[in-house]
């Protein structure tokens, strides 16, 4: 995540090609998805003004989005089990 970007959470089914073109991630397949996979994605863009496609959505700062994705109850964080390396 980039501290100079603005973020929002969008239902995956609502993501349009225009939204992707206006965002900092230029491929729908590369968007950060929620743990469940296809219900929500994080969209982001650079600059001060919000592209009109994102007007209906709540916007977040970098620190707010980091808090959201770090909170297990929000559905973005899934603790990964680190496999042990055999000696």
MIDOSE-1310 file (N, C-alpha, C; in nm, 2 decimals, decimal comma, always signed):
residues 87
xxxx	+0,08/-0,12/+0,00/+0,00/+0,00/+0,00/+0,09/+0,12/+0,00; +0,04/+0,22/-0,07/+0,11/+0,35/-0,08/+0,05/+0,46/+0,01; +0,13/+0,52/+0,09/+0,08/+0,63/+0,18/+0,02/+0,75/+0,11; +0,04/+0,77/-0,02/-0,01/+0,88/-0,09/-0,13/+0,85/-0,17
xxxx	-0,18/+0,73/-0,16/-0,30/+0,69/-0,23/-0,43/+0,70/-0,14; -0,54/+0,71/-0,21/-0,67/+0,70/-0,15/-0,73/+0,56/-0,18; -0,80/+0,50/-0,09/-0,85/+0,37/-0,10/-1,00/+0,36/-0,08; -1,07/+0,26/-0,14/-1,21/+0,23/-0,11/-1,23/+0,08/-0,13
xxxx	-1,34/+0,03/-0,07/-1,37/-0,11/-0,08/-1,50/-0,12/-0,17; -1,49/-0,20/-0,28/-1,59/-0,21/-0,38/-1,63/-0,36/-0,39; -1,76/-0,39/-0,40/-1,81/-0,52/-0,43/-1,74/-0,57/-0,56; -1,69/-0,68/-0,56/-1,62/-0,73/-0,68/-1,71/-0,73/-0,81
xxxx	-1,83/-0,77/-0,79/-1,93/-0,77/-0,90/-1,95/-0,63/-0,96; -1,93/-0,53/-0,88/-1,95/-0,39/-0,93/-1,83/-0,33/-1,00; -1,72/-0,39/-1,00/-1,60/-0,33/-1,06/-1,61/-0,33/-1,21; -1,60/-0,21/-1,26/-1,61/-0,19/-1,41/-1,47/-0,17/-1,47
xxxx	-1,46/-0,18/-1,60/-1,33/-0,15/-1,67/-1,29/-0,01/-1,65; -1,39/+0,08/-1,64/-1,36/+0,22/-1,62/-1,30/+0,24/-1,48; -1,35/+0,17/-1,38/-1,30/+0,18/-1,24/-1,15/+0,13/-1,24; -1,13/+0,02/-1,31/-0,99/-0,03/-1,31/-0,90/+0,07/-1,38
xxxx	-0,94/+0,13/-1,49/-0,86/+0,22/-1,57/-0,83/+0,35/-1,48; -0,92/+0,39/-1,39/-0,90/+0,50/-1,31/-0,82/+0,47/-1,18; -0,80/+0,34/-1,16/-0,73/+0,30/-1,03/-0,58/+0,29/-1,05; -0,51/+0,27/-0,94/-0,36/+0,25/-0,95/-0,33/+0,11/-0,99
xxxx	-0,42/+0,01/-0,98/-0,40/-0,13/-1,02/-0,47/-0,14/-1,15; -0,40/-0,17/-1,26/-0,46/-0,17/-1,39/-0,52/-0,30/-1,44; -0,53/-0,40/-1,35/-0,59/-0,53/-1,39/-0,68/-0,58/-1,28; -0,80/-0,61/-1,32/-0,90/-0,66/-1,23/-0,85/-0,78/-1,15
xxxx	-0,78/-0,87/-1,22/-0,72/-0,99/-1,16/-0,62/-0,96/-1,05; -0,56/-0,84/-1,05/-0,45/-0,81/-0,96/-0,50/-0,73/-0,84; -0,63/-0,70/-0,83/-0,69/-0,62/-0,72/-0,68/-0,71/-0,59; -0,66/-0,64/-0,48/-0,65/-0,71/-0,35/-0,80/-0,75/-0,32
xxxx	-0,81/-0,88/-0,30/-0,95/-0,94/-0,27/-0,96/-0,98/-0,12; -1,08/-0,98/-0,08/-1,11/-1,02/+0,06/-1,07/-1,17/+0,07; -1,06/-1,22/+0,19/-1,02/-1,36/+0,22/-1,12/-1,46/+0,14; -1,25/-1,43/+0,13/-1,34/-1,52/+0,07/-1,32/-1,52/-0,08
xxxx	-1,25/-1,43/-0,14/-1,21/-1,43/-0,28/-1,28/-1,34/-0,37; -1,41/-1,35/-0,39/-1,48/-1,27/-0,49/-1,59/-1,18/-0,44; -1,59/-1,15/-0,31/-1,70/-1,06/-0,27/-1,66/-0,91/-0,27; -1,54/-0,88/-0,23/-1,49/-0,74/-0,22/-1,35/-0,72/-0,26
xxxx	-1,32/-0,61/-0,31/-1,18/-0,57/-0,35/-1,15/-0,43/-0,30; -1,02/-0,41/-0,29/-0,97/-0,28/-0,26/-0,93/-0,21/-0,38; -0,98/-0,09/-0,40/-0,94/-0,01/-0,52/-0,86/+0,11/-0,46; -0,77/+0,16/-0,54/-0,69/+0,28/-0,49/-0,65/+0,36/-0,61
xxxx	-0,62/+0,49/-0,58/-0,58/+0,58/-0,69/-0,49/+0,69/-0,63; -0,41/+0,75/-0,71/-0,32/+0,85/-0,67/-0,38/+0,99/-0,69; -0,33/+1,08/-0,62/-0,38/+1,22/-0,64/-0,49/+1,26/-0,54; -0,52/+1,39/-0,54/-0,61/+1,44/-0,44/-0,76/+1,42/-0,47
xxxx	-0,79/+1,42/-0,60/-0,94/+1,41/-0,64/-0,98/+1,27/-0,66; -1,10/+1,24/-0,61/-1,16/+1,11/-0,63/-1,22/+1,09/-0,76; -1,18/+0,99/-0,84/-1,25/+0,97/-0,97/-1,40/+0,94/-0,94; -1,48/+1,00/-1,03/-1,63/+0,99/-1,01/-1,69/+0,85/-0,99
xxxx	-1,62/+0,75/-1,04/-1,67/+0,61/-1,03/-1,67/+0,57/-0,88; -1,59/+0,63/-0,80/-1,58/+0,59/-0,66/-1,65/+0,69/-0,56; -1,73/+0,78/-0,62/-1,80/+0,87/-0,53/-1,90/+0,80/-0,44; -1,97/+0,70/-0,48/-2,06/+0,63/-0,39/-2,00/+0,56/-0,27
xxxx	-1,87/+0,54/-0,27/-1,80/+0,45/-0,18/-1,73/+0,53/-0,07; -1,72/+0,48/+0,05/-1,64/+0,54/+0,15/-1,49/+0,53/+0,12; -1,42/+0,65/+0,13/-1,28/+0,65/+0,10/-1,20/+0,64/+0,23; -1,08/+0,58/+0,22/-0,99/+0,56/+0,34/-0,85/+0,61/+0,31
xxxx	-0,78/+0,66/+0,41/-0,64/+0,69/+0,40/-0,56/+0,56/+0,41; -0,43/+0,58/+0,38/-0,34/+0,46/+0,39/-0,35/+0,40/+0,53; -0,34/+0,48/+0,63/-0,34/+0,42/+0,77/-0,47/+0,36/+0,80; -0,58/+0,41/+0,76/-0,71/+0,35/+0,78/-0,72/+0,22/+0,71
xxxx	-0,68/+0,21/+0,59/-0,68/+0,09/+0,51/-0,59/-0,02/+0,57; -0,48/+0,02/+0,62/-0,39/-0,08/+0,69/-0,46/-0,14/+0,81; -0,53/-0,05/+0,88/-0,60/-0,10/+1,00/-0,71/-0,20/+0,96; -0,78/-0,17/+0,85/-0,89/-0,26/+0,80/-0,83/-0,40/+0,76
xxxx	-0,73/-0,40/+0,68/-0,67/-0,52/+0,63/-0,60/-0,60/+0,74; -0,56/-0,54/+0,85/-0,50/-0,61/+0,96/-0,59/-0,67/+1,06; -0,72/-0,63/+1,05/-0,82/-0,67/+1,15/-0,89/-0,80/+1,09; -0,87/-0,91/+1,16/-0,92/-1,04/+1,12/-1,07/-1,04/+1,10
xxxx	-1,14/-0,96/+1,18/-1,29/-0,95/+1,17/-1,34/-0,88/+1,05; -1,26/-0,81/+0,98/-1,30/-0,74/+0,86/-1,30/-0,82/+0,73; -1,24/-0,94/+0,74/-1,24/-1,03/+0,62/-1,13/-1,01/+0,52; -1,02/-0,94/+0,56/-0,91/-0,91/+0,47/-0,78/-0,99/+0,52
xxxx	-0,78/-1,02/+0,64/-0,66/-1,08/+0,70/-0,68/-1,23/+0,73; -0,59/-1,31/+0,69/-0,60/-1,45/+0,73/-0,46/-1,49/+0,76; -0,44/-1,53/+0,89/-0,31/-1,57/+0,94/-0,26/-1,69/+0,86; -0,14/-1,68/+0,81/-0,08/-1,79/+0,73/+0,00/-1,87/+0,83
xxxx	-0,01/-2,00/+0,82/+0,07/-2,09/+0,89/+0,20/-2,11/+0,82; +0,31/-2,08/+0,89/+0,44/-2,10/+0,83/+0,49/-2,24/+0,85; +0,51/-2,31/+0,74/+0,56/-2,45/+0,75/+0,69/-2,46/+0,81; +0,71/-2,56/+0,89/+0,84/-2,58/+0,95/+0,94/-2,64/+0,85
xxx	+1,06/-2,60/+0,86/+1,16/-2,65/+0,76/+1,23/-2,76/+0,83; +1,23/-2,88/+0,77/+1,30/-2,99/+0,83/+1,45/-2,97/+0,84; +1,51/-3,02/+0,95/+1,65/-3,00/+0,97/+1,73/-3,10/+0,90
